[in-house]
């Protein structure tokens, strides 16, 4: 399978809540293959299914040399304390990075293609990844989480980038 095209801001699939995966079939296997192939490139930390046009609850990651995936992830734990504002970016909002608050720790539980439990958890980049990708599956972009003044600037810069 080849690397899949990334859907960008403005595509309605990015604003649609993804459906749970209820059956592991060839479509889901192909989705996982596409997620893993597409995320396994330098500069890519995570990729949600809807970012490649599939409205199912799955995402992949590529952090510190570890590439993996999770089906039907649910965030089961997150800290109430926030990590210091760090710039966040998104493959679906190319070239634009803004400070976005995220929990300093998060834990998600889901399954793999064989139905075995998958647990991903961590601080800093792992916490950011988990929340960012689950937001995608819920039809949200990180731009929705920006402070009001930053969001206003981000939307202006996004419009300018799409026009140019």
MITORTI-209133 format. One line per 8 residues: for each residue y, z, x of N, C-alpha, C. Coordinates in steps of 0.05 Angstrom, whole numbers, plus 5000, padded with zeros to 4 digits. Example, Ala and Ser with C-alpha at 12.3 -4.5 7.8 and 13.67 -1.06 7.14 Angstrom:
BEGIN
4886:5156:5264:4910:5156:5246:4934:5156:5264 ~ 4955:5142:5257:4979:5143:5273:5001:5157:5258 $
***
This chain:
BEGIN
4976:5000:5017:5000:5000:5000:5025:5000:5018 ~ 5045:4985:5010:5069:4984:5025:5089:5006:5016 ~ 5109:5010:5033:5130:5029:5026:5143:5020:5001 ~ 5148:5039:4983:5160:5032:4957:5191:5033:4958 ~ 5204:5018:4942:5233:5018:4940:5242:5044:4927 ~ 5265:5054:4938:5277:5079:4927:5297:5072:4906 ~ 5294:5085:4883:5314:5082:4861:5339:5097:4868 ~ 5362:5086:4863:5387:5099:4870:5403:5107:4845 $
5423:5124:4849:5440:5135:4828:5448:5112:4809 ~ 5446:5118:4784:5452:5098:4763:5427:5088:4750 ~ 5404:5090:4763:5379:5082:4751:5371:5105:4731 ~ 5366:5098:4706:5360:5118:4686:5335:5135:4691 ~ 5316:5124:4707:5291:5139:4713:5298:5165:4728 ~ 5320:5166:4743:5327:5190:4758:5338:5212:4740 ~ 5345:5205:4715:5356:5225:4696:5336:5231:4674 ~ 5312:5223:4678:5291:5227:4658:5272:5249:4667 $
5266:5268:4650:5247:5289:4657:5219:5276:4659 ~ 5205:5282:4681:5179:5270:4686:5157:5284:4670 ~ 5137:5268:4662:5115:5278:4647:5094:5292:4665 ~ 5081:5313:4654:5059:5325:4670:5037:5305:4674 ~ 5022:5308:4695:4999:5292:4701:4975:5306:4687 ~ 4963:5292:4668:4941:5304:4652:4914:5294:4660 ~ 4913:5271:4674:4888:5260:4683:4891:5247:4710 ~ 4872:5251:4728:4873:5239:4754:4858:5212:4751 $
4873:5190:4751:4862:5164:4749:4873:5146:4771 ~ 4867:5121:4770:4876:5102:4791:4906:5101:4793 ~ 4920:5104:4771:4949:5103:4771:4960:5127:4787 ~ 4949:5150:4783:4958:5174:4798:4950:5172:4827 ~ 4926:5162:4833:4919:5158:4861:4937:5139:4876 ~ 4944:5117:4862:4963:5098:4873:4991:5110:4877 ~ 4999:5127:4858:5025:5141:4860:5025:5158:4885 ~ 5004:5174:4889:5003:5192:4912:5004:5175:4938 $
4989:5154:4939:4989:5136:4962:5017:5126:4968 ~ 5031:5117:4947:5058:5107:4949:5078:5129:4958 ~ 5075:5153:4947:5092:5175:4955:5089:5182:4985 ~ 5064:5183:4994:5058:5190:5022:5068:5168:5041 ~ 5062:5143:5034:5071:5121:5051:5101:5119:5053 ~ 5115:5124:5031:5144:5121:5030:5158:5144:5043 ~ 5147:5168:5041:5161:5192:5053:5156:5193:5084 ~ 5135:5180:5093:5127:5182:5121:5143:5164:5140 $
5169:5169:5140:5188:5154:5157:5209:5174:5167 ~ 5219:5169:5190:5239:5186:5202:5263:5190:5184 ~ 5272:5215:5182:5296:5220:5166:5290:5226:5136 ~ 5265:5226:5129:5257:5231:5101:5243:5258:5100 ~ 5253:5276:5083:5241:5302:5080:5224:5304:5055 ~ 5233:5292:5034:5218:5294:5009:5223:5270:4991 ~ 5205:5266:4972:5207:5243:4954:5193:5249:4927 ~ 5208:5248:4906:5197:5253:4879:5187:5226:4867 $
5168:5228:4849:5156:5204:4837:5177:5186:4823 ~ 5196:5199:4809:5215:5182:4795:5234:5167:4814 ~ 5235:5176:4839:5251:5161:4859:5239:5135:4866 ~ 5213:5131:4860:5200:5105:4864:5192:5093:4837 ~ 5206:5103:4816:5203:5091:4790:5180:5100:4772 ~ 5167:5122:4780:5144:5132:4764:5152:5159:4752 ~ 5150:5161:4726:5159:5185:4711:5137:5206:4708 ~ 5124:5213:4730:5103:5233:4730:5111:5256:4749 $
5102:5280:4744:5109:5304:4760:5093:5305:4786 ~ 5104:5294:4806:5092:5294:4833:5114:5290:4854 ~ 5110:5302:4877:5128:5296:4899:5113:5298:4926 ~ 5124:5286:4946:5113:5287:4973:5134:5299:4992 ~ 5125:5307:5015:5143:5318:5035:5135:5309:5063 ~ 5155:5310:5081:5152:5303:5109:5170:5322:5125 ~ 5160:5345:5132:5176:5365:5146:5160:5375:5170 ~ 5174:5375:5193:5163:5385:5218:5135:5373:5224 $
5133:5347:5219:5108:5333:5224:5086:5337:5204 ~ 5092:5352:5183:5072:5356:5161:5079:5338:5138 ~ 5061:5321:5130:5064:5303:5107:5044:5312:5086 ~ 5053:5315:5062:5035:5324:5040:5047:5317:5013 ~ 5032:5326:4993:5041:5321:4965:5031:5344:4947 ~ 5043:5344:4923:5036:5364:4903:5039:5351:4876 ~ 5020:5356:4858:5020:5346:4831:5027:5369:4812 ~ 5043:5364:4792:5051:5384:4772:5062:5410:4785 $
5081:5407:4803:5091:5431:4816:5107:5448:4797 ~ 5103:5474:4799:5120:5494:4785:5130:5514:4805 ~ 5156:5519:4803:5167:5540:4820:5160:5567:4808 ~ 5145:5582:4823:5135:5608:4813:5150:5632:4825 ~ 5165:5626:4846:5181:5647:4858:5204:5635:4874 ~ 5226:5648:4872:5249:5641:4888:5267:5665:4892 ~ 5279:5667:4915:5296:5690:4920:5323:5687:4905 ~ 5334:5710:4899:5360:5710:4886:5382:5706:4906 $
5377:5712:4931:5397:5707:4952:5397:5677:4959 ~ 5421:5667:4964:5425:5639:4970:5428:5635:5000 ~ 5417:5613:5010:5421:5606:5038:5450:5597:5041 ~ 5460:5600:5065:5487:5591:5070:5489:5562:5062 ~ 5513:5555:5052:5517:5527:5044:5509:5509:5067 ~ 5491:5491:5061:5483:5471:5080:5487:5444:5068 ~ 5493:5424:5084:5496:5397:5072:5469:5387:5063 ~ 5469:5376:5040:5444:5365:5028:5449:5335:5023 $
5428:5320:5027:5430:5291:5021:5406:5284:5004 ~ 5405:5258:4997:5384:5249:4979:5380:5219:4983 ~ 5355:5210:4984:5350:5181:4987:5361:5165:4964 ~ 5364:5178:4940:5374:5164:4917:5405:5165:4916 ~ 5417:5179:4934:5446:5180:4937:5452:5174:4967 ~ 5446:5149:4975:5446:5143:5004:5473:5147:5018 ~ 5471:5159:5042:5494:5162:5059:5514:5183:5052 ~ 5509:5199:5031:5528:5219:5023:5515:5247:5025 $
5528:5265:5040:5518:5292:5044:5539:5312:5036 ~ 5531:5333:5021:5551:5353:5011:5538:5380:5012 ~ 5555:5401:5015:5545:5428:5015:5534:5436:4988 ~ 5509:5446:4988:5496:5453:4962:5481:5479:4966 ~ 5487:5499:4949:5473:5524:4950:5445:5522:4939 ~ 5426:5534:4953:5398:5535:4944:5387:5563:4950 ~ 5366:5571:4936:5354:5597:4943:5344:5597:4972 ~ 5345:5620:4985:5337:5621:5013:5306:5620:5016 $
5291:5626:4994:5262:5625:4994:5253:5614:4968 ~ 5232:5597:4968:5220:5587:4943:5190:5583:4948 ~ 5176:5584:4925:5147:5580:4926:5140:5563:4901 ~ 5124:5542:4906:5115:5525:4884:5085:5523:4885 ~ 5073:5521:4861:5044:5518:4858:5038:5493:4842 ~ 5018:5479:4850:5009:5455:4835:4981:5449:4843 ~ 4973:5423:4842:4946:5415:4850:4947:5390:4867 ~ 4923:5384:4878:4920:5358:4892:4903:5340:4874 $
4895:5317:4885:4880:5297:4869:4852:5307:4861 ~ 4842:5327:4875:4816:5338:4868:4818:5362:4850 ~ 4842:5370:4842:4846:5393:4824:4848:5419:4839 ~ 4847:5418:4866:4849:5443:4882:4878:5452:4881 ~ 4882:5478:4882:4909:5489:4882:4924:5483:4908 ~ 4949:5475:4905:4967:5470:4927:4990:5490:4925 ~ 4995:5505:4946:5017:5523:4947:5036:5515:4970 ~ 5061:5511:4963:5080:5506:4985:5102:5527:4981 $
5110:5538:5004:5131:5559:5003:5145:5560:5030 ~ 5168:5571:5029:5182:5575:5054:5212:5581:5050 ~ 5225:5584:5073:5253:5589:5073:5268:5564:5083 ~ 5294:5565:5082:5311:5544:5092:5303:5516:5082 ~ 5294:5498:5100:5289:5471:5092:5267:5469:5071 ~ 5246:5487:5074:5225:5486:5054:5235:5495:5027 ~ 5251:5515:5025:5263:5524:5000:5280:5502:4988 ~ 5296:5490:5005:5314:5468:4996:5297:5445:4985 $
5276:5437:5000:5259:5415:4991:5247:5421:4964 ~ 5235:5444:4961:5221:5451:4936:5240:5449:4912 ~ 5264:5461:4915:5283:5461:4893:5294:5433:4888 ~ 5300:5418:4909:5311:5391:4907:5291:5373:4893 ~ 5266:5373:4901:5246:5355:4889:5239:5363:4860 ~ 5237:5389:4854:5232:5397:4827:5256:5390:4809 ~ 5280:5392:4820:5303:5382:4805:5300:5353:4797 ~ 5291:5336:4816:5286:5308:4810:5267:5305:4787 $
5245:5320:4788:5225:5318:4766:5236:5327:4739 ~ 5257:5343:4740:5270:5352:4716:5294:5335:4708 ~ 5297:5312:4722:5318:5293:4715:5346:5300:4726 ~ 5346:5317:4747:5371:5325:4759:5374:5315:4788 ~ 5399:5311:4796:5405:5304:4823:5419:5328:4836 ~ 5419:5329:4862:5432:5351:4876:5462:5351:4870 ~ 5473:5328:4864:5502:5326:4857:5509:5345:4833 ~ 5489:5349:4815:5494:5366:4792:5497:5395:4800 $
5489:5403:4823:5490:5430:4833:5514:5437:4850 ~ 5530:5417:4856:5553:5421:4874:5575:5437:4860 ~ 5590:5451:4877:5613:5466:4867:5632:5445:4854 ~ 5647:5453:4834:5664:5434:4819:5682:5416:4836 ~ 5696:5428:4856:5714:5412:4872:5699:5393:4890 ~ 5676:5402:4900:5659:5385:4917:5647:5362:4901 ~ 5638:5369:4877:5626:5349:4859:5647:5327:4852 ~ 5672:5335:4847:5692:5316:4841:5696:5296:4864 $
5697:5307:4888:5700:5290:4912:5675:5272:4916 ~ 5652:5284:4911:5627:5269:4914:5625:5246:4895 ~ 5633:5250:4870:5631:5229:4850:5651:5206:4857 ~ 5674:5213:4867:5694:5193:4876:5682:5177:4899 ~ 5670:5190:4919:5659:5176:4942:5635:5160:4933 ~ 5619:5169:4914:5596:5155:4904:5605:5129:4891 ~ 5626:5131:4873:5636:5107:4860:5646:5087:4881 ~ 5660:5096:4901:5671:5079:4922:5648:5065:4937 $
5627:5080:4942:5604:5069:4958:5590:5048:4941 ~ 5588:5052:4915:5575:5033:4897:5592:5007:4893 ~ 5618:5010:4894:5636:4987:4890:5637:4970:4916 ~ 5634:4983:4939:5637:4969:4965:5613:4956:4973 $
***
